[in-house]
Amino acid sequence: MRAHTGRFSGDFEENKQVVAEVAVIESKCVRNRVAGYITRKQNTKKTSA
């Protein structure tokens, strides 16, 4: 996440595409879990700021 901070947003669908581009994850389930985690982190950061 730190290397690509500016590419991630609070939108799951966008994050799913970015994860597919920057990481080599064969499993769709794992890719979606990673994108969901990043989305939650981004949304938490927005609400706490």
C-alpha positions as MATLAB code, in Angstrom:
seq = 'MRAHTGRFSGDFEENKQVVAEVAVIESKCVRNRVAGYITRKQNTKKTSA';
ca = [
       0.000    0.000    0.000;
       2.780    2.427    0.828;
       4.360    2.137   -2.600;
       1.069    2.889   -4.383;
      -0.720    5.130   -1.871;
      -1.991    7.608   -4.458;
      -3.544    4.911   -6.630;
      -5.996    3.553   -4.046;
      -9.334    5.125   -3.168;
     -12.427    4.397   -1.124;
     -14.037    2.571   -4.054;
     -13.810   -1.226   -4.004;
     -14.121   -1.677   -7.780;
     -11.270    0.750   -8.496;
      -9.078   -0.850   -5.842;
      -9.775   -4.282   -7.300;
      -8.395   -3.111  -10.655;
      -5.319   -1.523   -9.063;
      -4.576   -4.675   -7.045;
      -4.815   -6.729  -10.241;
      -2.282   -4.400  -11.895;
       0.290   -4.106   -9.095;
       0.173   -7.559   -7.479;
       0.489  -11.072   -8.822;
      -2.466  -12.783   -7.158;
      -3.887  -15.767   -9.011;
      -6.917  -16.268   -6.776;
      -9.919  -14.019   -7.398;
     -11.047  -14.531   -3.795;
      -7.719  -13.403   -2.332;
      -7.524  -10.436   -4.709;
     -10.990   -9.309   -3.612;
     -10.091   -9.704    0.066;
      -6.975   -7.561   -0.420;
      -8.967   -4.914   -2.307;
     -11.632   -4.956    0.421;
      -9.011   -4.518    3.133;
      -7.480   -1.552    1.308;
     -10.926   -0.010    0.754;
     -11.774   -0.304    4.456;
      -8.426    1.252    5.406;
      -8.931    4.153    2.986;
     -12.493    4.794    4.193;
     -11.400    4.643    7.843;
      -8.609    7.105    7.115;
     -11.120    9.508    5.529;
     -13.585    9.384    8.429;
     -10.942    9.716   11.145;
      -9.180   12.664    9.472;
];
